[in-house]
Amino acid sequence: MLSKERILAAWRGEPHDHVPFTTWSFGFKPPEYLRWRRNGKEVKHWFSKRLEHIHTLPQPWELEDDFQRVLAWQSIGVDDVLDVSVPWSIDPEVTWKDSRVATGVMDEQYPVSIREYETPSGRLRHAVKQTGEYMEPGWVLQPKDVPLFEDFNIPRAVKHIVTAAADIPAVQHLYRPPNADKVEWFEKRMEKVKAFADEYSVPVQAWSAFGMDGVIWMTGIQGAIYLAMDAPGTFALLLEKITETDVARTTLAAMHPGVDMVVERGWYSSTELWSPRLLDKYLFPHVSTLAKVAHEHNKLFGYVMTTGIDKLGQRLVDSGVDVLYFLDPYKDNITLEKALEWLGGQITLVGGVSSLTLNTPDLEIIKHTAKAMEILSKTNRFILHPVNSIYPDTSWKGLETMIETWRKFQ
């Protein structure tokens, strides 16, 4: 089978020649023989266009680099997936001003970057400490300004952009459905992606929704939880506004013939932060809405949730999720045996081995990889994947041992 045929079959739960092996590159440093040069410089770290609109990378990463990464993996028999980040719009009437205040003015230890928005519905202020940590080569960087959606903002915010119901009319101008310019950008991006994917047999997944992650980017973790408990109407309204744009982005992606699956990120939607009761109330109706949009256009729907599968996995199945990123027995409170018993055959499980395992002795890597393959390959719905990414400090030797172990099961 070709790579795309194999992965699509695994996503759909159909028979295929062997369990696919995929990775996500988040600054991974490959061996020299897999690297290439771009603009006269060696590309030492690998990323993905999944990160395009939400992270500041330490080096340029062009679409052609995504293509080169795919070819590099394919050259050693490893499957890969192309990611496309679906854009959104900002109301054209919105303006903003960036500034910075010195240490001691808003924070005793760090200077603070501020972005002040003027919107048709009022003024908003977003202020974040610039903590200035040294980042080892390959790791993403804290931006100098204050983008609306950025993981660095969550623990460093002096003031989150949404703190009360009065902020929601203004903030909805900052995350809007793609306008004509954004649709045109997406169409041009997909034209190139589809041409490459067709030629080299690569599946394409479009990242089209923020959901609860969007809420937490705007309110912070503590703010989101307090809002959900103390002001449920306000929380519901904020999620409703995010959902409207998530639906529009998902529809744009699902309508395109070059997209095979749409994916929603849900790193901040697990039981580490939320009770199942609150997730039942807010998250799963939202997920069901997006899954329905994907399915109406005959596309698959994937969701990212790295912990809480023991309590939430069946809820995701019932909400229409086809592919679950990720199953991580190292971090999560679920064994591979229980995952197979509870979810096997209902949803495609991606993972099985933590990427942390790749920095342990070979015997440990072999043991964990073999166990995942022996247990989870019993269904047609498993993709082996080091969870959730391979990073700048991930051992190539360890990853190579995992790949070699996987090959023995083909």
C-alpha positions as CSV (number, residue, x, y, z in Angstrom):
1,M,0.0,0.0,0.0
2,L,1.1,3.6,-0.5
3,S,1.6,5.7,2.6
4,K,-1.6,7.7,2.2
5,E,-3.7,4.6,1.6
6,R,-2.3,3.0,4.7
7,I,-2.9,6.0,7.0
8,L,-6.4,6.7,5.6
9,A,-7.3,3.0,6.2
10,A,-6.0,3.3,9.8
11,W,-8.0,6.5,10.3
12,R,-11.1,4.8,9.0
13,G,-10.6,1.5,10.7
14,E,-10.2,-0.4,7.4
15,P,-7.7,-3.3,6.7
16,H,-4.2,-2.3,5.7
17,D,-0.8,-3.9,5.2
18,H,0.8,-2.9,8.5
19,V,0.5,-0.4,11.3
20,P,1.6,3.1,10.2
21,F,4.4,4.9,12.1
22,T,4.2,8.7,12.2
23,T,5.8,11.5,14.2
24,W,5.2,15.2,14.8
25,S,8.3,17.3,14.6
26,F,8.6,20.1,17.2
27,G,12.1,21.3,16.7
28,F,13.5,17.7,16.2
29,K,17.2,17.5,15.2
30,P,17.6,14.7,12.6
31,P,20.9,13.1,11.7
32,E,22.9,14.8,9.0
33,Y,22.1,12.3,6.3
34,L,18.4,13.3,6.5
35,R,18.9,17.1,6.4
36,W,18.8,19.5,3.4
37,R,19.8,23.1,2.8
38,R,17.5,26.1,2.3
39,N,18.8,29.5,1.2
40,G,22.4,28.3,1.6
41,K,21.9,27.1,5.2
42,E,21.5,23.6,6.6
43,V,18.0,23.0,8.1
44,K,19.0,21.5,11.4
45,H,15.6,21.3,13.1
46,W,12.3,20.0,11.8
47,F,8.9,21.6,12.4
48,S,5.4,21.5,10.8
49,K,3.0,24.0,9.3
50,R,0.7,23.0,12.1
51,L,2.5,25.6,14.1
52,E,2.3,28.3,11.6
53,H,-0.2,30.7,13.2
54,I,0.4,30.0,16.9
55,H,4.2,29.9,17.5
56,T,7.3,31.9,17.0
57,L,9.9,29.5,15.5
58,P,13.7,29.9,16.0
59,Q,14.4,29.5,12.3
60,P,12.5,30.0,9.0
61,W,10.3,27.0,8.1
62,E,8.9,27.2,4.6
63,L,6.2,25.0,3.0
64,E,8.9,23.4,0.9
65,D,10.6,22.3,4.2
66,D,7.4,20.5,5.1
67,F,7.7,18.7,1.8
68,Q,11.4,17.9,2.4
69,R,10.6,16.5,5.8
70,V,8.0,14.2,4.3
71,L,10.5,12.9,1.7
72,A,13.1,12.4,4.3
73,W,10.8,10.2,6.4
74,Q,9.6,8.3,3.4
75,S,13.2,7.6,2.4
76,I,13.6,5.5,5.5
77,G,10.1,3.9,5.3
78,V,8.4,6.1,7.9
79,D,4.9,7.6,7.1
80,D,4.2,11.3,7.4
81,V,1.2,13.6,7.3
82,L,1.1,17.2,5.9
83,D,-0.5,19.8,8.2
84,V,-2.2,22.9,7.2
85,S,-3.2,25.6,9.7
86,V,-6.5,27.2,8.6
87,P,-6.4,31.0,9.0
88,W,-9.0,33.3,10.6
89,S,-9.7,37.0,10.3
90,I,-9.7,40.1,12.4
91,D,-12.3,42.7,12.0
92,P,-10.8,45.3,9.6
93,E,-12.0,48.1,11.9
94,V,-9.7,46.8,14.7
95,T,-6.5,48.6,15.3
96,W,-3.8,47.9,18.0
97,K,-0.8,49.4,19.5
98,D,2.2,47.6,21.0
99,S,4.3,48.9,23.9
100,R,6.6,47.7,26.7
101,V,7.0,48.9,30.2
102,A,10.2,48.5,32.2
103,T,10.8,46.1,35.1
104,G,9.2,47.3,38.3
105,V,6.3,49.1,36.7
106,M,3.8,46.3,36.2
107,D,5.9,43.4,37.5
108,E,8.8,43.5,40.0
109,Q,11.0,41.0,38.1
110,Y,10.3,41.4,34.4
111,P,9.4,44.0,31.8
112,V,5.9,43.7,30.4
113,S,4.7,43.8,26.7
114,I,1.3,45.3,26.2
115,R,-1.0,45.1,23.2
116,E,-4.0,47.5,23.3
117,Y,-6.8,47.0,20.9
118,E,-9.4,49.4,19.7
119,T,-12.5,47.6,18.4
120,P,-16.0,48.6,17.3
121,S,-17.2,47.3,20.6
122,G,-14.6,48.8,22.9
123,R,-11.0,48.7,24.1
124,L,-9.1,45.6,25.2
125,R,-5.7,45.3,26.9
126,H,-3.4,42.2,26.9
127,A,-0.3,42.4,29.0
128,V,2.4,39.7,29.3
129,K,5.7,39.4,31.2
130,Q,8.8,39.1,29.0
131,T,10.6,36.4,31.0
132,G,13.6,36.2,28.7
133,E,14.5,32.5,29.3
134,Y,17.4,31.2,27.2
135,M,15.9,28.6,24.8
136,E,18.2,25.8,23.6
137,P,18.5,25.5,19.8
138,G,15.3,24.2,18.2
139,W,12.8,25.3,20.8
140,V,10.1,27.8,20.0
141,L,10.5,31.4,21.3
142,Q,8.5,33.8,23.3
143,P,7.4,36.6,20.9
144,K,8.4,40.1,21.7
145,D,4.8,41.3,21.2
146,V,1.5,39.8,22.5
147,P,-0.3,37.7,19.9
148,L,-3.8,36.7,20.9
149,F,-3.1,33.0,20.8
150,E,0.2,31.9,22.3
151,D,1.0,29.3,25.0
152,F,3.7,31.6,26.4
153,N,1.0,34.0,27.4
154,I,-0.9,31.7,29.7
155,P,1.5,31.5,32.7
156,R,3.0,35.0,32.1
157,A,0.0,37.2,31.7
158,V,-0.2,40.2,33.9
159,K,-3.7,40.8,32.4
160,H,-5.5,38.3,30.2
161,I,-7.5,39.8,27.4
162,V,-10.8,38.5,28.7
163,T,-11.6,38.8,32.4
164,A,-15.3,39.5,32.4
165,A,-18.5,39.4,30.3
166,A,-17.9,43.0,29.3
167,D,-14.9,42.0,27.3
168,I,-16.6,39.5,25.0
169,P,-18.3,41.9,22.6
170,A,-14.9,43.4,21.9
171,V,-12.9,40.2,21.7
172,Q,-15.2,38.6,19.2
173,H,-13.8,41.1,16.7
174,L,-10.4,39.4,17.0
175,Y,-11.3,35.9,16.1
176,R,-13.6,35.9,13.1
177,P,-14.4,33.5,10.2
178,P,-11.9,33.7,7.3
179,N,-12.6,36.7,5.0
180,A,-12.1,36.7,1.3
181,D,-8.3,37.3,1.6
182,K,-7.9,34.5,4.1
183,V,-9.9,32.1,1.9
184,E,-7.7,33.0,-1.1
185,W,-4.6,32.4,1.0
186,F,-5.9,29.0,2.0
187,E,-6.8,28.1,-1.5
188,K,-3.4,29.0,-2.8
189,R,-1.7,27.1,0.1
190,M,-3.9,24.0,-0.6
191,E,-3.1,24.1,-4.3
192,K,0.6,23.5,-3.6
193,V,-0.1,21.1,-0.8
194,K,-2.5,18.9,-2.8
195,A,-0.2,18.8,-5.8
196,F,2.7,17.4,-3.6
197,A,0.4,15.2,-1.6
198,D,-1.0,13.6,-4.7
199,E,2.4,13.0,-6.2
200,Y,4.0,11.5,-3.1
201,S,1.0,9.8,-1.5
202,V,0.7,11.9,1.6
203,P,-2.5,12.4,3.7
204,V,-3.4,16.0,4.6
205,Q,-4.9,17.2,7.8
206,A,-6.2,20.7,8.4
207,W,-6.0,22.3,11.9
208,S,-9.3,24.2,12.0
209,A,-10.5,24.7,15.5
210,F,-9.4,26.1,18.9
211,G,-12.4,25.3,21.2
212,M,-11.5,25.3,24.9
213,D,-7.8,26.0,24.0
214,G,-9.1,29.3,22.6
215,V,-10.9,30.1,25.8
216,I,-7.8,29.5,27.9
217,W,-5.6,31.5,25.6
218,M,-8.0,34.4,26.2
219,T,-8.7,34.0,29.9
220,G,-5.8,32.0,31.4
221,I,-6.3,28.6,33.1
222,Q,-7.5,30.0,36.4
223,G,-9.7,32.6,34.8
224,A,-11.4,30.0,32.5
225,I,-12.2,27.7,35.4
226,Y,-13.5,30.5,37.6
227,L,-15.6,31.8,34.7
228,A,-17.1,28.4,34.0
229,M,-18.1,27.9,37.7
230,D,-19.0,31.5,38.7
231,A,-20.3,33.0,35.5
232,P,-21.5,30.0,33.4
233,G,-23.5,32.3,31.0
234,T,-20.4,34.4,30.3
235,F,-18.3,31.3,29.7
236,A,-20.9,29.8,27.4
237,L,-21.1,33.0,25.4
238,L,-17.3,33.1,25.0
239,L,-17.2,29.5,23.8
240,E,-20.1,30.1,21.5
241,K,-18.3,33.0,19.8
242,I,-15.1,30.8,19.4
243,T,-17.2,28.0,18.1
244,E,-18.7,30.2,15.3
245,T,-15.3,30.9,13.9
246,D,-14.2,27.3,14.5
247,V,-17.1,26.1,12.5
248,A,-16.3,28.5,9.6
249,R,-12.7,27.4,9.6
250,T,-13.7,23.7,9.7
251,T,-16.2,24.2,6.9
252,L,-13.6,25.9,4.7
253,A,-11.1,23.0,5.3
254,A,-13.7,20.2,5.0
255,M,-15.0,21.5,1.6
256,H,-11.5,21.4,0.0
257,P,-10.8,18.2,-2.0
258,G,-7.2,18.1,-0.9
259,V,-8.0,17.8,2.9
260,D,-8.5,14.3,4.3
261,M,-9.1,15.1,7.9
262,V,-9.8,18.2,10.0
263,V,-8.3,18.3,13.5
264,E,-9.2,20.3,16.6
265,R,-6.5,21.0,19.2
266,G,-7.6,20.2,22.8
267,W,-4.4,20.3,24.9
268,Y,-6.3,22.3,27.5
269,S,-9.5,20.3,27.6
270,S,-8.6,17.3,29.7
271,T,-9.4,16.2,33.3
272,E,-6.2,17.8,34.5
273,L,-8.0,21.1,34.3
274,W,-11.7,20.3,34.0
275,S,-14.2,18.1,35.7
276,P,-16.1,15.7,33.4
277,R,-19.3,17.5,34.4
278,L,-18.0,20.8,33.0
279,L,-16.7,19.1,29.9
280,D,-20.1,17.4,29.3
281,K,-21.7,20.8,29.6
282,Y,-19.4,22.9,27.4
283,L,-16.9,20.8,25.4
284,F,-18.6,17.8,24.0
285,P,-21.6,19.7,22.4
286,H,-18.9,21.9,20.7
287,V,-16.9,18.9,19.5
288,S,-20.1,17.2,18.2
289,T,-20.9,20.3,16.2
290,L,-17.5,20.3,14.5
291,A,-17.4,16.6,13.9
292,K,-20.8,16.9,12.2
293,V,-19.5,19.6,9.9
294,A,-16.6,17.4,8.9
295,H,-18.7,14.4,8.3
296,E,-21.3,16.3,6.2
297,H,-18.4,16.9,3.8
298,N,-17.2,13.3,4.0
299,K,-14.1,14.2,5.9
300,L,-12.7,12.6,9.0
301,F,-12.5,14.5,12.3
302,G,-9.5,14.3,14.7
303,Y,-9.1,15.6,18.2
304,V,-6.1,16.1,20.4
305,M,-6.3,15.2,24.1
306,T,-3.3,13.7,25.8
307,T,-4.7,12.9,29.3
308,G,-8.0,11.8,30.7
309,I,-8.8,9.2,28.1
310,D,-10.0,6.8,30.8
311,K,-12.8,9.1,31.6
312,L,-13.3,11.0,28.3
313,G,-12.4,8.6,25.6
314,Q,-15.9,7.2,25.2
315,R,-17.4,10.7,25.2
316,L,-15.2,11.6,22.3
317,V,-16.3,8.5,20.4
318,D,-20.0,9.5,21.1
319,S,-19.2,13.0,19.9
320,G,-18.2,11.7,16.5
321,V,-14.4,11.9,16.8
322,D,-12.7,9.4,14.3
323,V,-9.0,9.8,15.3
324,L,-7.7,10.5,18.8
325,Y,-4.3,12.2,19.3
326,F,-2.9,10.8,21.7
327,L,-2.8,7.6,23.7
328,D,0.1,8.1,26.2
329,P,0.3,5.4,28.9
330,Y,3.3,7.1,30.4
331,K,1.5,10.3,31.3
332,D,-2.1,9.2,31.3
333,N,-4.1,7.1,33.8
334,I,-4.8,4.3,31.3
335,T,-3.1,1.1,30.3
336,L,-2.8,-0.1,26.8
337,E,-4.9,-3.1,27.7
338,K,-7.7,-0.9,29.0
339,A,-7.5,1.4,26.0
340,L,-8.0,-1.6,23.8
341,E,-10.8,-2.9,25.9
342,W,-12.7,0.4,26.2
343,L,-12.0,2.0,22.8
344,G,-10.5,-0.5,20.5
345,G,-12.3,-0.6,17.2
346,Q,-14.4,2.5,18.0
347,I,-11.8,5.2,17.4
348,T,-8.3,5.3,15.9
349,L,-5.8,5.6,18.6
350,V,-2.5,7.4,17.7
351,G,0.4,7.0,20.1
352,G,1.2,4.1,22.3
353,V,4.7,5.2,23.4
354,S,5.8,8.4,25.1
355,S,8.5,10.4,23.4
356,L,10.2,10.6,26.8
357,T,10.8,6.9,26.5
358,L,13.2,7.6,23.5
359,N,15.8,9.0,25.9
360,T,15.9,5.8,28.0
361,P,18.1,2.7,27.3
362,D,17.3,0.6,24.2
363,L,15.8,-2.3,26.1
364,E,13.2,0.1,27.5
365,I,12.4,1.5,24.1
366,I,12.1,-2.0,22.6
367,K,9.9,-3.2,25.5
368,H,7.4,-0.2,25.2
369,T,7.3,-0.3,21.4
370,A,6.8,-4.0,21.3
371,K,4.0,-3.9,23.9
372,A,2.1,-1.1,22.0
373,M,2.4,-3.1,18.8
374,E,1.4,-6.4,20.3
375,I,-1.7,-5.0,22.1
376,L,-3.0,-2.3,19.9
377,S,-2.3,-3.7,16.5
378,K,-5.2,-6.2,17.1
379,T,-7.5,-3.7,15.6
380,N,-7.3,-1.8,12.3
381,R,-7.4,1.5,14.3
382,F,-3.9,2.1,15.6
383,I,-1.0,4.3,14.5
384,L,2.3,4.0,16.3
385,H,3.5,7.5,17.3
386,P,5.9,8.9,19.9
387,V,3.6,11.1,22.0
388,N,3.1,13.8,21.4
389,S,6.1,15.1,19.4
390,I,9.8,14.6,18.9
391,Y,11.7,17.6,20.3
392,P,15.2,19.2,20.1
393,D,16.3,16.9,22.9
394,T,14.7,13.7,21.6
395,S,17.4,11.1,21.0
396,W,17.8,10.1,17.3
397,K,19.3,6.8,18.5
398,G,16.3,6.2,20.6
399,L,13.9,7.0,17.8
400,E,15.9,4.8,15.5
401,T,15.5,1.9,18.0
402,M,11.7,2.5,18.1
403,I,11.6,2.5,14.2
404,E,13.6,-0.7,14.0
405,T,11.4,-2.4,16.6
406,W,8.3,-1.3,14.7
407,R,9.7,-2.7,11.4
408,K,9.9,-6.2,13.0
409,F,6.1,-6.2,13.3
410,Q,5.5,-5.5,9.6
